Amino acid sequence: MMNTFTDRDLAHYREQKGISRIDLCKKIGLPYRTLQNWENGKRKAPPYTIKMLKVTIDQMASENG
């Protein structure tokens, strides 16, 4: 079964976990505009990047308690 989590799902997932866009960008050194464009559907994130972002969001959420 394929993972259906996409770059368009990132914003909802990130917000659900209580992580701001700017904090996520700072954590991994990603330009803010790049993440914004992925989340808004203006550009498509590579699948490996989506997986990495999801893992990072989970880690940040667990660190925040």
N, C-alpha and C positions, 0 to 999 in steps of 0.2 A: 504494500500500500504506500502510495506517495504522500509526502508531506505537503499539505495544501496551504501552509502558512506562507503568506506572500509579503512583499514590501508594503502593500496597501494595508495589511493587518498590523504593521508595526506601531502606528500611532495609537490605535486602540489598546493594543497589548501593553505598550509602554505606559500609557496613561493609567490603565487598570492597575499596573504595578506601582504607580506613584513616582515614576521617574520622569523628570523633565527632559525635553529635547536637548537643552543646553548642557545639562549634567551628563547625559549619555555621550554627547559629542566630546566633551572635555575628557571623559574617562578613556575613550579610545582614540582620541586625536583625529576625529572625523570633522570635516568642515560642516558647520551648521546648515548651510544652504544645501549641501548634498543630502543630508538626512531629510530636510524639509521637502526637497524635490521627490525623494523616494516615497515619503509618506503621503504626499499630495498627488502622486501618480504622474508627475511631470517627467520622471526618469525611472528606469527599472534597475533595481539593485540585483547584483549577481546572487544566485542561490546560496553560495557559500557565505556571502556577507550577511544574508538574512539569518542564517543559522547562527553565525557569530554574534550578531546583534541580539538575538533572542536569548542566547546563553548569557551575554553580558547584562542584559536587562534583569534576568533571573538572579544573577549574582549581586547586582546592585540592590535589588529588592530585599534579598536575604540579609545583606549587610545593614540595610536601613531598619531591619526588624519588622 
